[in-house]
Amino acid sequence: MTSAVSRGGLSDEVGYFSACAAALHARRVRAAAGATDDVSFYVAPDGNDDGNDCLAADRPCRTAQYAYERAMRDWNLAGFFPYIRLSSGIHHGGV
């Protein structure tokens, strides 16, 4: 019978699975952009949600919901405020 205890007191199996879990978690977690000021996200009825970061007034997103999701998912606002700036026009959907 072999011993499963390593020098650190944890079994080799636990250490191996912990390392695997940490590696998988690191692959899933994307680094969030760190805000250094308030951040504006632009939305227009004729905008595009496909892969758009919503950060430029000349490249707005189509929906406020998508802009909100980008703000919450992609940014560490660190006490700053996100603003969703809606252009004139009829906007469909909600947040």
C-alpha positions as a Markdown table, in Angstrom:
| # | Residue | x | y | z |
|---|---|---|---|---|
| 1 | Met | 0.0 | 0.0 | 0.0 |
| 2 | Thr | 1.4 | 3.4 | -0.9 |
| 3 | Ser | 1.0 | 6.5 | 1.2 |
| 4 | Ala | -1.0 | 9.4 | -0.3 |
| 5 | Val | 0.5 | 12.0 | 2.0 |
| 6 | Ser | 3.1 | 14.4 | 0.7 |
| 7 | Arg | 5.5 | 16.6 | 2.6 |
| 8 | Gly | 3.0 | 19.4 | 2.8 |
| 9 | Gly | 0.4 | 17.1 | 4.5 |
| 10 | Leu | -2.0 | 17.1 | 1.5 |
| 11 | Ser | -2.5 | 14.1 | -0.7 |
| 12 | Asp | -0.9 | 14.1 | -4.1 |
| 13 | Glu | -4.3 | 13.6 | -5.6 |
| 14 | Val | -5.8 | 16.6 | -3.8 |
| 15 | Gly | -2.8 | 18.7 | -5.0 |
| 16 | Tyr | -3.2 | 17.5 | -8.5 |
| 17 | Phe | -6.9 | 18.2 | -8.7 |
| 18 | Ser | -6.5 | 21.6 | -7.0 |
| 19 | Ala | -4.0 | 22.5 | -9.7 |
| 20 | Cys | -6.3 | 21.3 | -12.5 |
| 21 | Ala | -9.2 | 23.2 | -11.0 |
| 22 | Ala | -7.1 | 26.4 | -10.7 |
| 23 | Ala | -5.9 | 26.1 | -14.3 |
| 24 | Leu | -9.5 | 25.6 | -15.6 |
| 25 | His | -10.7 | 28.6 | -13.6 |
| 26 | Ala | -7.9 | 30.8 | -14.9 |
| 27 | Arg | -8.9 | 29.9 | -18.5 |
| 28 | Arg | -12.5 | 30.9 | -17.8 |
| 29 | Val | -11.8 | 34.2 | -16.1 |
| 30 | Arg | -11.0 | 37.1 | -18.3 |
| 31 | Ala | -9.2 | 40.1 | -16.9 |
| 32 | Ala | -11.6 | 43.0 | -16.5 |
| 33 | Ala | -10.5 | 46.4 | -17.8 |
| 34 | Gly | -9.7 | 48.7 | -14.9 |
| 35 | Ala | -11.5 | 52.0 | -15.0 |
| 36 | Thr | -9.6 | 55.1 | -14.2 |
| 37 | Asp | -12.6 | 57.4 | -14.7 |
| 38 | Asp | -16.3 | 57.1 | -15.4 |
| 39 | Val | -17.0 | 55.0 | -18.5 |
| 40 | Ser | -19.5 | 55.8 | -21.2 |
| 41 | Phe | -21.2 | 53.1 | -23.3 |
| 42 | Tyr | -23.0 | 54.3 | -26.4 |
| 43 | Val | -26.3 | 52.9 | -27.8 |
| 44 | Ala | -28.2 | 53.7 | -31.0 |
| 45 | Pro | -31.2 | 52.0 | -32.7 |
| 46 | Asp | -29.0 | 51.4 | -35.7 |
| 47 | Gly | -26.0 | 50.2 | -33.7 |
| 48 | Asn | -24.4 | 46.7 | -33.6 |
| 49 | Asp | -24.2 | 44.3 | -30.7 |
| 50 | Asp | -22.0 | 41.7 | -32.4 |
| 51 | Gly | -18.6 | 41.9 | -30.5 |
| 52 | Asn | -18.9 | 45.6 | -30.0 |
| 53 | Asp | -17.4 | 47.2 | -26.9 |
| 54 | Cys | -19.9 | 50.1 | -27.1 |
| 55 | Leu | -17.1 | 52.6 | -26.1 |
| 56 | Ala | -17.2 | 54.8 | -29.2 |
| 57 | Ala | -20.1 | 57.1 | -30.2 |
| 58 | Asp | -19.5 | 56.3 | -33.8 |
| 59 | Arg | -19.7 | 52.6 | -33.1 |
| 60 | Pro | -22.6 | 52.3 | -30.8 |
| 61 | Cys | -24.3 | 49.1 | -29.6 |
| 62 | Arg | -27.8 | 48.4 | -30.6 |
| 63 | Thr | -29.3 | 47.6 | -27.2 |
| 64 | Ala | -29.0 | 49.1 | -23.8 |
| 65 | Gln | -29.1 | 45.6 | -22.4 |
| 66 | Tyr | -25.9 | 44.6 | -24.3 |
| 67 | Ala | -24.1 | 47.8 | -23.2 |
| 68 | Tyr | -25.1 | 47.0 | -19.6 |
| 69 | Glu | -23.8 | 43.5 | -19.9 |
| 70 | Arg | -20.5 | 44.7 | -21.3 |
| 71 | Ala | -20.2 | 47.2 | -18.5 |
| 72 | Met | -20.8 | 44.6 | -15.8 |
| 73 | Arg | -18.9 | 41.8 | -17.4 |
| 74 | Asp | -15.8 | 43.5 | -18.9 |
| 75 | Trp | -15.1 | 46.3 | -16.5 |
| 76 | Asn | -13.8 | 46.7 | -12.9 |
| 77 | Leu | -15.3 | 50.1 | -12.3 |
| 78 | Ala | -13.4 | 50.5 | -9.1 |
| 79 | Gly | -15.8 | 53.1 | -7.7 |
| 80 | Phe | -16.3 | 55.0 | -11.0 |
| 81 | Phe | -19.7 | 55.1 | -12.8 |
| 82 | Pro | -20.8 | 53.5 | -16.0 |
| 83 | Tyr | -23.0 | 55.7 | -18.2 |
| 84 | Ile | -25.2 | 54.2 | -21.0 |
| 85 | Arg | -25.7 | 57.0 | -23.4 |
| 86 | Leu | -28.7 | 56.6 | -25.7 |
| 87 | Ser | -28.9 | 58.4 | -29.0 |
| 88 | Ser | -32.1 | 59.9 | -30.2 |
| 89 | Gly | -34.6 | 57.5 | -31.7 |
| 90 | Ile | -36.8 | 54.6 | -30.7 |
| 91 | His | -35.0 | 52.0 | -28.5 |
| 92 | His | -36.6 | 48.6 | -28.1 |
| 93 | Gly | -36.0 | 46.3 | -25.1 |
| 94 | Gly | -35.0 | 47.0 | -21.6 |
| 95 | Val | -32.3 | 46.5 | -19.1 |
